[in-house]
Amino acid sequence: MSTMHQGSRQQTRVPWNKDIALTRIREWLDREGPLLLILHALQEEFGYIDEAAEPLIAETLNITRAEVHGVVTFYHDFRREPAGRHTLKLCRAEACQAAGGDPLARHAETRLGVSMGNTAADGSVTLEPVYCLGLCAIAPSAMLDGRVVGRLDQGRLDTLLAEAQQ
Amino acid sequence: MTLRLFIPADAGALAVGAEEVASALRAAAPRQKVAVDVVRTGSRGLYWLEPMVEVQTSAGRVAYGPVAASDAEGLLGAILADGAHALRQGLAEEIPWLKRQTRLTFARCGVVDPRSLEDYRAHDGCKGLDRALALGPAATVEEVVQSGLRGRGGAGFPTGIKWRTVAQTPPQQKYIVCNADEGDSGTFADRMIMEGDPFVLIEGVVIAGIAVGATKGYVYIRSEYPHAAATMEAAIAAARRGGLLGNRIANSSYAFDMEVRVGAGAYVCGEETSLLDSLEGKRGLVRAKPPLPAHKGLFGRPTVINNVLSFASVPIIMDKGGAFYRDFGMGKSRGTIPIQLAGNIKYGGLFEAAFGITLGELVDEVGGGTRSGRPVRAVQVGGPLGAYFPRALFDTPFDYEAFAARDGLIGHGGIVVFDDTVDMAKQARFAMEFCAIESCGKCTPCRVGSTRGVEVIDHIIRGENRAANTALLEDLCHTLKFGSLCALGGFTPYPVMSALTYFPEDFGAPPRLLAAE
């Protein structure tokens, strides 16, 4: 079942392409308030929102490029550049802090050689903080490419990090 | 013979290996010469027992947990021999942690197949809708008013009054919006409902639509909940096929349809007006009120916007009547509240109880104290904007007014437990830092005050002009509380001030008891 998000599939994306982008944009035009739907679709396609997408969207929706840019930059989810081959999100919110999340986050940063919010030099993984995955009764928690992991300890985290570095 | 097994596909269960357990049990079955029929359910919310596997027996469903994939062979053998097993918990319904709850909103969660409308109907689903259709819109609104249901998102505004306001606007395009942007750390009740019993939410939204004359609904789900979004999508599709959504709902003359929208990682979008802007495809900026969303909401139209748990409580209110629901609870807090026990806690999970249960009962008796085994030092109730309470306040009953009287809030019902290793100055700093990261930027107290707050707390932690900076922090919190446009800036002072008030020794001041003498 596709919704189970089992197995951390590598994120394979197509390179930026204006025609594909326009096709994806037009798929949502029958919806009310479609901008977030469009941005999600583009990010799913290309892995990020290319700067060149902004005028395309603006023209299609008949709004200003500034409005599109404002939305892209307002939301934490939308990337302005491609991420690593894997994305590892570590929950940094209170329930995970209470359950020992702070030293685990430092361990991940040290082991990957990046600080939160950045991509490893070899392009393998982007390490990101997330403020709550709703897994607060099995904290600390993480998400690797859409696969959720709870009851993290150093051993389980090391397994995830090894997977992420592939 | 065929064994009927129930294994959660709830994200919390998947995160601790439920999928691997399901695969291992399927693989082990032929070796044990038995056929298995695996039903994927939501979670019952006993997370320390997840992955929890249930087996249908003539006496009821027997639970085993926490099960690992490596247990599969032995577990099947024990089930077939009807013998003892170290993980056997007895009948699921008889597990004391579950049995002492009052499950109204969560009655079906963890029991039914969340993607099957037939299963929903077989477990008393759609009875509330049937009664709403029989009563008509006006009486439906009054039934919700009579129930005393208050917004479960945190603000606690009477749900029925909101509905009545929208119902009284002239006929036009109106909307129902479900706030499923459950961003508070320590909360997961919305996620559990969407993954475990999505039809109860759909039914509640449909009843709201009929009651106020709306024909379109949106469920705004945070992007951190991909499993919840997928299950909701599947349930909505099933509801369309089954006539629960569409042009003639349940063969009536009412039309209603709804769709899922996914957020993009902005905590502030849990605030209702910010959520509406986000749904419109804009930056999630908070709107000034008035106008109320009930008058000018989504796309400027009259809109009912309620939390997942508010909508999910409506079907049982309509089925059993407002008085039935109102008879639970205390004071002005009527009915039940799904409480979420989280963080450093031994028995964490979803505990639905009538209002009035005390914080101490929840943390010590139900939750069993910390998982680390160390003493409980502080609990944060109500998410990142909720106060930190010390043990001295554990007699506080779960009630909107009782928490407010002690400068706290129950919010969305999350309780995060911390042991005695917690540094409360660090937690206060985090509250300001989080506000700075998540501020929408529209109002100055929140946008600027949160960043200044981090700086002032840093000065205090470093011992620079401690008395003057503490007074400055208190003043800043006052400005945030009374000058911010929404609860993000307005409530960030709760965690900060409670940490400072109850745990002054972490800020370099004398402890509270000594200071009082």
Interface residues (C-beta under 8 A of the other chain):
Chain A: S2 T3 M4 H5 Q6 E32 G33 P34 L35 L36 L37 L39 H40 E67 G70 V71 F74 Y75 H76 D77 F78 A93 E94 A95 C96 Q97 A98 A99 G100 V130 Y131 C132 L133 G134 L135 C136 A137 I138 A139 S141 M143 G146 V148 V149 G150 R151
Chain B: A9 A11 G12 L14 A15 V16 E19 G45 Y47 W48 E50 E182 G183 D184 S185 G186 T187 F188 D190 R191 S223 E224 Y225 P226 H227 A228 A230 T231 A234 R261 V262 G263 A264 G265 A266 Y267 S278 L279 E280 G281 K282 R283 G284 F299 Q340 L341 A342 G343 N344 I345 G348 G349 L350 R371 Q380 P384 G414 V416 V417 F418 D419 V422 Q427 F430 F434 I437 E438 C440
